[in-house]
Amino acid sequence: MTAHILIVDDETPIRRFLRVALEAEGYAVSEAATAHEAVASAARHAPAAMILDLGLPDADGVTVIEKLREWSHLPVLVLSVRSDDVGKIAALDAGAQDYVTKPFSTGELLARLRGLLRDHAREAAPASLKLGPLEIDVADHRAVLEGENLNLTRKEFDLLWLLASHAGRLVTHDMILKAIWGPAHAEDSQYLRVYIRHLRSKLGDDAANPRWIFTEPGIGYRLADR
């Protein structure tokens, strides 16, 4: 089935350019120019993903994400001129899956969109993952690397599973802490660093030259997508 992508941007030339690029890759496309149109179109058409500009004329794009998350798990790829960490963190914490800064490479945008769609499909699939030599099975609560059981604690396993479920994508400190330890621990980034260090040790990973867990300083972590 052809994936339907909703483009949300108030600049007609950007929407036109994205439509041409996406349709050339076989996607079906619809468009919205305002926050109101974006939410209404998402509800009406149930797209497979949304490409969202943050600078909309009637509301900030972060507001669109927040409204969507009240009723939808629609994957959102932010496409914005805002390159500061504050803007990225706000969009990711609101529920966006990825962030591309304008000006952008069409190839990179399409690759990130494919990854986002894979992640979404993976989340709906049976609870197991294989990332190269790393195998994770939720039902058995087991993680195996190159044939060796990692013997993870419950929290370490939950942390690895969360990162693996978004492999290749940035997961913010806030998202991890709230998902695994609850809202009361949303500010405990030092607490998270301890668990990341334990998990790295069991993966045989080196923070200075990582193979598995990559750090985005001040923002979050990204697990290698193998």
QUITAUR-V914161 format. One line per field, one symbol per residue. psi: psi as a letter, one per 30 degrees, with the letter a starting at -180 (. if undefined). Layout:
psi=???
This chain:
psi=kkkkkjkjkfjeeeeeeeeeeeefggkkkllkfleeeeeeeeeefilflkjkkfilfflkfeeeeeeefffkgkkkjkjlfjfleeeeeeeeffgkflkkkkllkeeeeeeeeeeeeeeeeeffllilkjjbgkkkjeefhkkkjhfkkfhkleeeeeeeeeeefhkfkkkleeeeeeeeflffgfgheeeeeeeeeeeeeffhljefikfejkkjkfealkkkj.
